[in-house]
């Protein structure tokens, strides 16, 4: 998941601190695959909830 794109789309650069693999061309060890998958799931759920809250806030302000 490229959170730099999320930062650009949402206009919120707070997502940049969540980026886990800062060097995507340097492969991670296969031993860390489970950890990486777990982190991606957590980040995806967090992003989804963030977008839901932003939508709710936009609807309240109308």
C-alpha positions, 0 to 999 in steps of 0.5 A: 500500500503506497500511503504517499498516494493517500497523503496526496489524495486526502491532503493530509501528510500525517499518513507519511509516518505510517509508511513501513517499507521506505525502500521498496526496491530493497526486499524484506526477508521472507521471515517477516512476511507474516508481520508485513501482512499483519501491518498492511491489514491494520493500516488498511482498516485504519485508512478505511475508518479514517475515510469513513470519519472524513465522510461523516464530518463532511456530511455533518458540515453540510 
